[in-house]
Amino acid sequence: MPKKEIRLNAGDPDCEAPQYAINEALMSIIQGGKNTHYPHHTDIPNKFAEAVVDYYKKFTGVEYDPKFVLPAAGSSAALYTALAAVLEKGDEVLMFSPYYMGHTSIFNGMGVKMKMVPLKEELGYHPEPEDIKKAVSKKTKAVLLCNPGNPTGTVFTKDECKVVGDVAVDNDLAIFADEIYLHFVYGDNKFTSVASLSDEYKERTLAIMSFSKTFSMTGWRLGYDIVPEKYIEKAKLVAGLTAPRPATFVFNAGIACLRGDFKYVEERRVEYEKRRNYFCKAVDDLGWPCHLFEGAFYAWFDATSTGMGSGEFLAKLKESQNVSLSPGDRFGADGFIRVPLVQPVPVLKEVVKCLGEFQKSL
């Protein structure tokens, strides 16, 4: 009898959105009217933008005018809007590697060249400042800072954010700040928004945000950009032509989340930290070095000692144990494995047991 499949290859939380968000969406649909028709004919997007700027100031210290908020149907749409507002085919963008494959797929589609700055394993997946400075060329137009990072969980320090900001100012680069995991930070690590460190950084930083992870709303498709004045008109044009709008009633759920007490978010953070503390040590004890990540909720372990690439490792693991994980080669690091910790500890214990049995079979 084959084992029941365990799938841990997507960052989709194992819980529903907070009840107040669900209630708000349901009530909006029931009430109908402006809640279920084109949002731009109502005051709902403005109320959403006001909630966004209040939230962003509260948690990052950065203050914006609501007119710089562009709603989007999830962070992928928000990301594309931000990128297309700045970059053109043939331009170059600095990225940190290992990287999130969703970023690279959009760049490839746009014909944008990616210049990788390594996150070094021996530095706990942090960059060397000189590597950032040396990576800039005449074609470089922007730097993408995923903070906290996916897949390594890197929480960039204040000093590292300053290096990114200074490089951007010195070379007239835009900064794409993907900050969707900002609430999920562990231990003594602290999140720093690069835009909070100076007005010069702020005026060139485009923040990409989402409700998917923070509020477990992956299927709701709600996100937004905060775009500074120098890029806002182009971003509005891109959004109007290409990026789908959120459903009108989902705006109200988003407002409820941003205006809430954030107890739900803290409960999720505590749960992810518990999973992190168990799983990373357990896999490390198997002899596969597993990074005790600083933020987000992805375990990242080194399976290169097996002599197999990520794809071969996972194909054999699936055949042997019916466990599906994410191959590191998709994130720029063959031989490594990413594990979204989006199942409770009992399931993670079963995954560790399967990994142990698989290891013995090699």
C-alpha positions in Angstrom: 0.0 0.0 0.0 1.6 3.3 -1.1 2.1 6.0 1.5 -0.3 8.9 1.5 1.2 11.8 -0.5 2.6 14.8 1.5 2.9 17.9 -0.6 5.1 20.7 0.6 6.1 22.4 -2.6 4.0 25.6 -2.5 3.8 28.4 0.0 0.1 28.1 0.6 -0.7 28.4 4.3 -2.7 25.6 6.0 -5.4 27.8 7.4 -8.1 30.2 6.3 -8.1 33.9 6.4 -9.2 35.6 9.7 -12.9 35.3 10.3 -13.4 39.1 10.3 -12.1 39.1 6.7 -14.4 36.3 5.7 -17.3 38.0 7.3 -16.6 41.3 5.6 -16.4 39.7 2.2 -19.6 37.8 2.7 -21.5 40.9 4.0 -20.2 42.9 1.1 -21.6 40.3 -1.4 -24.9 40.1 0.4 -25.3 43.9 0.5 -24.4 44.2 -3.1 -24.6 47.7 -4.6 -21.2 49.4 -4.7 -19.6 46.3 -3.2 -20.2 44.1 -6.3 -19.8 46.6 -9.2 -16.9 48.4 -10.7 -14.8 49.6 -7.8 -13.5 52.8 -9.6 -17.0 54.2 -9.5 -17.0 54.0 -5.7 -15.0 55.3 -2.8 -13.8 51.7 -1.9 -10.4 51.9 -3.5 -9.7 55.2 -1.8 -10.6 53.7 1.6 -8.4 50.8 0.8 -5.5 53.1 0.0 -6.0 55.0 3.2 -5.9 51.8 5.2 -2.7 50.7 3.3 -0.8 53.9 4.2 -1.9 53.8 7.8 -0.8 50.2 8.0 2.5 50.8 6.2 3.4 53.7 8.5 2.6 51.7 11.6 4.7 48.7 10.7 7.6 50.2 8.6 7.7 53.9 9.7 7.3 55.1 6.1 4.6 57.6 5.4 2.9 57.9 2.0 0.0 59.8 0.4 -2.8 57.4 -0.5 -2.5 58.5 -4.2 0.6 56.4 -4.5 -1.1 53.1 -3.7 -2.1 50.9 -6.7 -4.3 47.9 -5.8 -3.6 44.7 -7.7 -5.0 41.1 -7.9 -2.2 39.6 -5.8 1.5 40.2 -5.6 2.3 38.8 -9.0 0.2 41.4 -10.7 1.7 44.0 -8.3 5.2 42.9 -9.1 4.6 43.1 -12.9 3.2 46.6 -12.6 6.2 47.7 -10.6 8.7 46.1 -12.9 7.1 47.3 -16.1 6.9 50.9 -14.7 10.7 51.0 -14.6 12.3 48.4 -16.9 12.4 47.8 -20.6 13.8 45.0 -22.7 17.6 44.9 -22.5 17.8 46.5 -19.1 19.6 44.8 -16.2 18.4 44.3 -12.7 20.4 43.2 -9.6 19.1 40.3 -7.7 20.2 38.1 -4.8 20.7 34.4 -5.3 19.2 32.0 -4.3 16.2 33.8 -5.6 12.4 33.4 -5.8 11.7 31.8 -9.2 8.5 33.9 -9.6 10.7 36.9 -9.9 13.0 35.4 -12.6 10.1 34.2 -14.7 8.7 37.7 -15.1 12.2 39.1 -15.9 12.7 36.4 -18.5 9.3 37.3 -20.1 10.2 40.9 -20.2 13.6 40.3 -21.7 15.4 41.8 -18.7 18.9 40.6 -17.9 19.5 39.5 -14.3 22.8 40.1 -12.5 23.0 37.8 -9.5 24.6 38.8 -6.2 25.3 35.7 -4.1 23.8 35.2 -0.7 26.6 33.3 0.9 25.9 30.2 2.9 28.9 30.8 5.1 27.5 34.2 6.0 24.1 32.8 6.9 22.8 33.6 3.4 23.7 37.3 3.6 25.6 39.2 0.9 29.0 40.8 0.9 28.6 44.5 0.5 31.3 44.8 -2.1 29.6 42.1 -4.2 26.6 44.4 -4.4 28.7 47.4 -5.5 30.7 45.5 -8.0 27.6 44.0 -9.7 26.4 47.3 -11.1 27.0 48.0 -14.8 25.9 50.7 -17.2 22.9 48.7 -18.1 21.7 48.3 -14.5 18.4 50.1 -13.9 17.2 48.6 -10.7 17.8 46.3 -7.7 15.3 43.8 -6.4 15.3 43.3 -2.6 13.1 40.4 -1.4 13.1 41.0 2.4 12.6 38.7 4.2 13.7 36.5 1.4 12.3 33.4 -0.4 13.7 30.8 -0.3 16.5 31.4 2.2 14.5 33.4 4.7 17.2 36.1 4.8 16.3 39.2 6.8 18.5 41.9 5.5 20.1 44.0 8.2 19.8 47.8 8.5 23.4 48.1 7.2 22.8 45.8 4.3 19.7 47.9 3.4 21.8 51.0 3.5 24.3 49.5 1.1 21.5 48.7 -1.3 20.1 52.2 -0.9 23.4 53.9 -1.4 24.2 51.8 -4.5 20.7 52.8 -5.9 21.3 56.5 -5.2 24.8 56.5 -6.5 23.8 54.8 -9.8 20.3 56.2 -10.2 18.6 52.8 -9.8 15.1 52.0 -8.8 14.6 49.7 -5.8 11.9 47.0 -6.0 11.1 46.1 -2.3 9.2 42.8 -2.1 8.2 42.8 1.6 5.4 40.4 1.7 6.8 38.4 4.6 7.7 41.3 6.8 5.6 40.1 9.7 7.3 36.6 9.8 10.6 37.3 11.5 12.2 35.2 14.2 14.7 35.3 17.0 16.6 38.5 17.4 16.2 39.5 13.7 14.4 42.7 12.9 12.8 43.8 9.6 14.0 47.1 8.1 12.2 48.7 5.2 14.8 50.2 2.9 12.5 53.2 2.2 12.5 54.0 5.9 16.2 54.9 6.0 16.2 58.0 3.9 14.1 60.2 1.7 16.6 59.5 -1.2 15.9 55.8 -0.8 12.1 56.3 -0.5 11.8 58.4 -3.7 13.1 55.5 -5.8 11.6 52.5 -3.9 8.5 50.6 -5.2 7.0 48.4 -2.5 5.3 45.2 -3.6 2.9 43.9 -1.0 0.3 41.1 -0.7 -2.3 39.6 1.7 -1.6 36.1 0.6 0.9 35.1 3.3 0.2 37.6 6.1 -3.5 36.8 6.2 -3.5 33.4 4.5 -5.4 34.8 1.6 -3.6 33.1 -1.3 -6.8 32.5 -3.4 -8.3 35.9 -2.7 -5.9 37.6 -5.0 -5.3 40.9 -3.2 -2.1 42.9 -3.2 -0.8 46.4 -4.0 2.1 48.5 -5.0 3.3 51.7 -3.3 4.9 53.7 -6.1 6.8 56.9 -5.6 6.0 60.0 -7.6 8.8 59.6 -10.3 7.2 56.2 -11.4 3.5 56.6 -10.6 2.2 57.7 -14.0 3.9 54.9 -15.8 2.7 52.4 -13.2 -0.9 53.6 -13.5 -0.7 53.1 -17.2 0.7 49.6 -16.9 -1.9 48.7 -14.2 -4.7 50.1 -16.3 -3.6 48.1 -19.4 -2.5 44.8 -18.0 -2.9 44.2 -14.3 -6.3 42.8 -13.2 -8.1 44.6 -10.5 -9.1 42.9 -7.2 -12.8 41.9 -6.9 -14.6 44.9 -5.3 -15.9 43.0 -2.2 -12.3 41.7 -1.6 -11.2 45.3 -1.0 -13.4 45.4 2.1 -11.9 42.2 3.5 -8.5 43.8 3.0 -9.5 46.9 4.8 -10.7 44.8 7.7 -7.3 43.0 7.8 -5.3 46.2 7.8 -7.5 47.9 10.4 -7.5 44.8 12.6 -5.6 44.1 15.8 -3.1 41.7 14.1 -3.5 39.0 16.8 -4.2 36.6 13.9 -0.9 37.5 12.3 1.1 37.1 15.5 -0.5 33.7 16.1 0.6 32.6 12.6 4.1 34.0 13.3 4.4 32.0 16.5 3.2 28.8 14.8 5.7 29.2 11.9 8.5 29.8 14.4 7.6 26.6 16.2 7.7 24.7 12.9 11.0 26.3 12.0 12.6 25.4 15.3 11.6 21.8 15.0 12.1 21.1 11.3 15.4 22.8 10.7 17.1 21.0 13.6 15.5 17.6 12.7 16.8 17.8 9.1 20.1 19.1 10.2 20.4 16.1 12.6 20.0 13.8 9.5 23.3 15.2 8.2 21.7 17.5 5.6 22.6 21.1 6.7 19.4 23.0 7.2 19.5 26.7 7.5 17.7 28.1 10.6 16.0 30.8 8.5 15.5 34.3 9.9 12.2 35.2 8.2 9.4 33.9 5.9 8.5 30.2 6.4 10.7 28.2 4.1 13.3 25.6 5.3 16.3 25.4 3.0 18.6 22.4 3.2 21.7 21.2 1.5 21.5 17.8 -0.1 24.6 18.1 -2.3 26.3 15.4 -0.2 24.1 12.8 -1.9 25.8 13.6 -5.3 22.4 14.2 -6.8 20.9 17.3 -8.3 17.7 18.7 -6.8 15.5 17.1 -9.5 17.0 13.6 -9.1 16.8 13.8 -5.3 13.2 14.8 -5.3 12.1 12.3 -8.0 13.6 9.5 -6.0 12.1 10.8 -2.8 8.7 11.0 -4.4 9.0 7.5 -5.7 10.3 6.1 -2.4 8.3 8.1 0.1 5.5 9.9 -1.8 6.7 13.3 -0.5 6.8 16.3 -2.8 9.2 19.2 -2.0 10.6 22.1 -4.1 13.9 21.6 -6.1 16.6 24.2 -5.3 17.7 24.5 -9.0 14.5 26.5 -9.6 15.8 29.0 -7.1 19.4 29.1 -8.5 20.9 26.4 -6.2 21.0 22.9 -7.6 21.4 20.2 -4.9 19.4 22.3 -2.4 15.8 21.7 -1.3 13.1 24.1 -0.3 10.4 23.1 2.2 7.5 25.5 2.8 6.5 24.9 6.4 2.8 25.2 5.7 1.7 22.0 7.6 1.7 21.5 11.4 4.5 19.8 13.3 2.9 16.3 13.3 3.0 16.4 9.4 6.5 17.8 9.5 7.6 14.9 11.8 6.3 12.5 9.2 8.3 14.3 6.5 11.4 14.0 8.6 10.7 10.3 9.1 10.3 9.9 5.4 13.6 11.8 4.7 15.3 9.5 7.2 14.0 6.3 5.5 15.0 7.7 2.1 18.5 8.5 3.3 19.0 5.0 4.6 18.0 3.6 1.2 20.7 5.6 -0.7 
